[in-house]
Amino acid sequence: MEKPLIIITGPTATGKTDFSIKLAEEIGGEVISADSMQVYKGLDIGTDKVSKEIREKIPHHLIDVITPDKPFSVADFVKLSDQAIEEIRKKNKYPIVVGGTGFYIKALLYGIPQTPPSDKKLREQLLSQPTEKLYEKLLKIDPEYAQKIGRNDKKRIVRALEVYEITGKPITSFKPFSSTPRYEFLGYFLYRNRDELYKRIENRVDSQIERGLIEETKWLLQFGKDTTAFQALGYKEILEYLEGKRPLEEAVQLLKKRTKQFAKRQFTWFKKEPKFKWINMSQIPEDKIMKLIKQHLKLYEGKNERKNHT
């Protein structure tokens, strides 16, 4: 009997990474990162990657896949995740998908919407324009999608405009995700009370600065300011400081503010996912959450066993 996927998601700074490591140890699992920026080598502090020591104990997939100057798409994510799931299941372990990139998780579970292929020349022309200008254009074409992705996600803004230029249709008009999951899964959205979450976000940003986010941003600059990796929270704000556009304190405050806005968007995204169980980590202790997931696994496996015998 194939092991189901376990999806652990939720807003940034909730504590889902630490929890998933404990879960993997408890049940015998390996982790697949569903973070669109952890695929890039060298972006360790800004994306809060799990340490190499922990990765030696609990294998993690889709971390440090490519250098920051290389493109990485949702199709790449699905393909590599499919391979990782197969590999993990062959070891009779649970694949635990962990991260907050909702679009990646949805594509893994329900397939990728069928949009036209990219046009290199058009994409380059769009990328050369300021993000704000592109976003204003997208707001007129597809306001619902524009509000969903936010004004700082240049990668998705460019893709939406590219699709519109090629087809004359907004990206949301294309065949949506399938209603049938590609995998059997148990999905959990872990969150915390707003005050506690915001405090954790502020503490994490302070910790990133202390651990060397400024130096990491300087290192990233060698790949060019237009690289996708500069769309990750942290790097673009610190870049403004390095370029003398704002003082460090102001850049740090802006990063905290944008991270809180990103967390809000993560809440909004998963509200539309009825198959995910929402668990408040401010109210329910980790050991109880662990126990609950184990019960769900037992029920799932018992049900499948009965199905196989009939």
C-alpha positions as CSV (number, residue, x, y, z in Angstrom):
1,M,0.0,0.0,0.0
2,E,1.4,3.4,-1.0
3,K,2.1,5.9,1.7
4,P,0.0,9.0,1.4
5,L,1.5,12.4,1.0
6,I,1.5,14.5,4.2
7,I,1.3,18.3,3.4
8,I,2.5,20.7,6.2
9,T,1.9,24.3,5.1
10,G,0.9,27.6,6.7
11,P,2.1,31.2,6.9
12,T,5.8,32.0,7.1
13,A,7.4,31.9,10.6
14,T,4.7,29.6,12.1
15,G,7.1,26.9,13.0
16,K,6.1,24.3,10.3
17,T,9.7,23.5,9.5
18,D,10.7,22.5,13.0
19,F,7.4,20.6,13.4
20,S,8.0,18.7,10.2
21,I,11.4,17.5,11.3
22,K,10.0,16.1,14.5
23,L,7.1,14.5,12.5
24,A,9.6,12.9,10.0
25,E,11.5,11.5,13.0
26,E,8.4,10.2,14.7
27,I,6.7,8.5,11.7
28,G,9.7,7.7,9.4
29,G,9.5,10.3,6.7
30,E,11.5,12.4,4.4
31,V,10.9,16.1,3.6
32,I,10.2,17.7,0.2
33,S,10.6,21.4,0.4
34,A,7.7,23.4,-1.2
35,D,9.5,26.7,-1.0
36,S,10.1,28.4,-4.3
37,M,13.3,30.0,-3.1
38,Q,14.9,27.2,-1.2
39,V,15.8,25.5,-4.5
40,Y,18.5,28.1,-5.0
41,K,22.0,27.3,-3.7
42,G,23.5,29.9,-1.4
43,L,20.2,31.5,-0.3
44,D,20.5,30.0,3.2
45,I,19.7,32.8,5.6
46,G,17.1,34.7,3.6
47,T,15.1,31.5,3.1
48,D,15.8,30.0,6.5
49,K,17.0,26.7,5.2
50,V,17.3,23.7,7.5
51,S,20.9,23.1,8.5
52,K,23.1,20.6,6.8
53,E,23.3,18.6,10.1
54,I,19.6,18.2,10.2
55,R,19.5,17.3,6.5
56,E,22.0,14.5,7.2
57,K,19.7,13.0,9.8
58,I,16.4,13.6,7.9
59,P,16.8,13.7,4.1
60,H,15.3,16.9,2.5
61,H,14.5,17.1,-1.2
62,L,14.3,20.2,-3.5
63,I,16.8,22.2,-1.4
64,D,19.9,23.6,-3.2
65,V,18.9,22.3,-6.6
66,I,20.3,25.1,-8.8
67,T,22.4,28.3,-8.8
68,P,20.5,31.6,-8.4
69,D,21.1,32.7,-12.0
70,K,19.1,29.7,-13.4
71,P,15.3,29.7,-14.0
72,F,13.1,27.3,-12.0
73,S,9.4,26.9,-12.8
74,V,6.4,25.2,-11.2
75,A,6.7,22.5,-13.8
76,D,10.3,21.8,-12.6
77,F,9.0,21.6,-9.1
78,V,6.3,19.1,-9.9
79,K,8.7,16.9,-11.9
80,L,11.3,16.8,-9.2
81,S,8.8,16.3,-6.5
82,D,7.2,13.4,-8.4
83,Q,10.7,11.8,-8.5
84,A,11.3,12.4,-4.8
85,I,7.9,11.0,-3.8
86,E,8.7,7.8,-5.8
87,E,12.1,7.5,-4.2
88,I,10.8,8.1,-0.7
89,R,8.0,5.5,-1.1
90,K,10.5,2.9,-2.4
91,K,12.1,3.2,1.1
92,N,8.6,2.6,2.6
93,K,8.8,6.1,4.2
94,Y,6.3,8.9,4.2
95,P,6.8,11.8,1.8
96,I,6.2,15.0,3.9
97,V,5.8,18.1,1.7
98,V,6.6,21.2,3.7
99,G,6.5,24.9,2.7
100,G,4.4,28.0,2.1
101,T,4.4,28.3,-1.7
102,G,0.7,27.6,-2.2
103,F,0.9,27.6,-6.0
104,Y,3.6,24.8,-5.9
105,I,1.6,22.7,-3.5
106,K,-1.6,23.1,-5.5
107,A,0.2,22.2,-8.8
108,L,1.7,19.1,-7.2
109,L,-1.7,17.9,-5.9
110,Y,-3.9,19.0,-8.9
111,G,-1.6,19.4,-11.9
112,I,-0.5,22.6,-13.7
113,P,-3.1,24.8,-15.5
114,Q,-2.5,24.6,-19.3
115,T,-1.1,28.1,-20.2
116,P,0.9,28.7,-23.4
117,P,4.7,28.3,-23.5
118,S,7.0,31.2,-22.7
119,D,8.1,33.7,-25.3
120,K,11.8,34.6,-24.5
121,K,11.9,37.9,-26.3
122,L,8.6,39.1,-24.8
123,R,9.6,37.9,-21.3
124,E,12.9,39.8,-21.5
125,Q,11.1,43.0,-22.6
126,L,8.6,42.7,-19.7
127,L,11.4,42.0,-17.2
128,S,13.2,45.1,-18.1
129,Q,10.3,47.2,-16.9
130,P,9.7,48.4,-13.3
131,T,7.6,45.9,-11.2
132,E,5.2,48.7,-10.2
133,K,4.4,49.6,-13.8
134,L,3.8,46.0,-14.7
135,Y,1.6,45.5,-11.7
136,E,-0.6,48.5,-12.6
137,K,-1.1,46.9,-16.1
138,L,-2.0,43.5,-14.6
139,L,-4.6,45.2,-12.3
140,K,-6.5,46.4,-15.3
141,I,-6.3,43.1,-17.1
142,D,-6.9,40.7,-14.3
143,P,-7.6,42.4,-11.0
144,E,-8.5,39.3,-9.1
145,Y,-5.2,37.5,-10.0
146,A,-3.2,40.7,-9.4
147,Q,-4.6,41.1,-5.8
148,K,-4.0,37.4,-5.1
149,I,-0.3,37.4,-6.0
150,G,0.6,40.8,-4.7
151,R,2.5,43.8,-6.2
152,N,6.0,42.5,-5.4
153,D,5.8,39.1,-7.1
154,K,7.5,40.1,-10.4
155,K,7.9,36.6,-11.7
156,R,4.2,35.8,-11.6
157,I,3.2,39.4,-12.7
158,V,5.5,39.0,-15.8
159,R,4.1,35.5,-16.6
160,A,0.5,36.7,-16.3
161,L,1.2,39.6,-18.7
162,E,3.1,37.4,-21.1
163,V,0.1,35.0,-21.3
164,Y,-2.2,38.0,-21.9
165,E,0.1,39.4,-24.7
166,I,0.3,36.0,-26.4
167,T,-3.3,35.0,-26.2
168,G,-5.3,38.1,-25.5
169,K,-6.8,36.3,-22.5
170,P,-6.1,36.7,-18.7
171,I,-4.2,33.8,-17.1
172,T,-7.2,33.0,-14.9
173,S,-9.3,32.1,-18.0
174,F,-7.1,29.0,-18.8
175,K,-8.1,25.5,-17.8
176,P,-8.0,25.5,-14.0
177,F,-6.5,22.9,-11.7
178,S,-8.0,19.5,-11.9
179,S,-10.6,18.7,-9.2
180,T,-9.1,15.2,-8.8
181,P,-5.9,15.0,-6.7
182,R,-2.9,13.4,-8.4
183,Y,-2.0,11.9,-5.0
184,E,-3.8,10.7,-1.9
185,F,-2.9,13.2,0.8
186,L,-3.4,14.5,4.3
187,G,-3.1,18.3,4.4
188,Y,-2.5,20.5,7.4
189,F,-2.4,24.3,7.5
190,L,-0.5,25.3,10.7
191,Y,-1.0,28.8,11.9
192,R,-0.7,31.0,15.0
193,N,-2.7,33.9,16.6
194,R,-1.9,37.1,14.7
195,D,0.0,38.9,17.5
196,E,2.2,35.8,18.2
197,L,2.8,35.2,14.5
198,Y,3.8,38.9,13.9
199,K,6.2,38.8,16.9
200,R,7.8,35.6,15.4
201,I,8.2,37.3,12.0
202,E,9.9,40.3,13.6
203,N,12.2,38.0,15.7
204,R,13.1,36.0,12.6
205,V,14.0,39.1,10.5
206,D,16.2,40.4,13.4
207,S,17.9,37.0,13.5
208,Q,18.4,36.9,9.7
209,I,20.2,40.3,10.0
210,E,22.4,39.0,12.9
211,R,23.2,35.8,11.0
212,G,24.5,37.6,7.9
213,L,21.6,38.5,5.5
214,I,23.5,41.6,4.3
215,E,26.6,39.6,3.4
216,E,24.4,37.0,1.7
217,T,22.7,39.7,-0.4
218,K,26.1,41.1,-1.4
219,W,27.0,37.6,-2.5
220,L,23.8,37.2,-4.5
221,L,24.6,40.4,-6.4
222,Q,27.2,38.6,-8.5
223,F,24.3,36.9,-10.4
224,G,22.7,40.3,-11.3
225,K,19.8,42.3,-9.8
226,D,17.3,40.8,-12.3
227,T,17.7,37.2,-11.1
228,T,14.5,35.6,-9.8
229,A,16.2,35.0,-6.5
230,F,15.9,38.8,-5.8
231,Q,12.2,38.3,-5.7
232,A,12.6,36.5,-2.4
233,L,11.7,38.4,0.7
234,G,14.7,39.9,2.3
235,Y,17.1,40.3,-0.6
236,K,15.3,43.1,-2.4
237,E,14.8,45.1,0.8
238,I,18.5,44.7,1.8
239,L,19.5,45.6,-1.8
240,E,17.8,49.0,-1.3
241,Y,20.0,49.5,1.7
242,L,23.2,48.5,-0.1
243,E,22.3,50.9,-3.0
244,G,21.9,53.7,-0.5
245,K,18.1,54.1,-1.3
246,R,17.1,53.7,2.4
247,P,18.9,53.3,5.8
248,L,19.3,49.8,7.2
249,E,16.7,50.3,10.0
250,E,14.1,51.4,7.4
251,A,15.0,48.4,5.1
252,V,14.5,46.0,8.1
253,Q,11.2,47.6,9.0
254,L,10.0,47.3,5.4
255,L,11.1,43.6,5.3
256,K,9.0,43.0,8.5
257,K,6.0,44.7,7.0
258,R,6.2,42.9,3.7
259,T,6.7,39.5,5.4
260,K,3.5,40.2,7.4
261,Q,1.7,41.0,4.2
262,F,3.0,37.8,2.6
263,A,1.7,35.8,5.7
264,K,-1.8,37.3,5.1
265,R,-1.7,36.2,1.5
266,Q,-0.8,32.7,2.6
267,F,-3.9,32.6,4.8
268,T,-6.1,33.8,1.9
269,W,-4.7,31.2,-0.5
270,F,-5.4,28.2,1.7
271,K,-8.8,29.4,2.7
272,K,-9.9,28.1,-0.7
273,E,-8.5,24.6,0.0
274,P,-11.3,22.6,1.8
275,K,-9.3,19.4,2.2
276,F,-6.7,21.0,4.5
277,K,-7.2,20.8,8.3
278,W,-6.5,24.2,10.0
279,I,-4.6,23.8,13.3
280,N,-3.8,26.8,15.6
281,M,-0.3,26.2,17.1
282,S,-1.0,29.0,19.6
283,Q,-3.7,26.8,21.2
284,I,-2.8,23.2,20.5
285,P,0.6,21.8,21.7
286,E,2.9,20.1,19.2
287,D,2.6,16.7,20.9
288,K,-1.2,16.8,20.4
289,I,-0.8,17.8,16.8
290,M,1.6,14.9,16.3
291,K,-0.9,12.6,17.9
292,L,-3.7,13.9,15.7
293,I,-1.7,13.3,12.5
294,K,-0.8,9.8,13.6
295,Q,-4.5,9.1,14.3
296,H,-5.4,10.4,10.8
297,L,-2.7,8.1,9.2
298,K,-4.0,5.1,11.1
299,L,-7.5,5.8,10.0
300,Y,-6.4,6.4,6.4
301,E,-4.3,3.2,6.3
302,G,-7.1,1.1,8.0
303,K,-9.6,2.4,5.5
304,N,-7.3,1.5,2.5
305,E,-6.6,-1.9,4.0
306,R,-10.3,-2.7,4.2
307,K,-10.7,-1.4,0.6
308,N,-8.0,-3.7,-0.6
309,H,-9.6,-6.7,1.0
310,T,-13.0,-6.2,-0.6
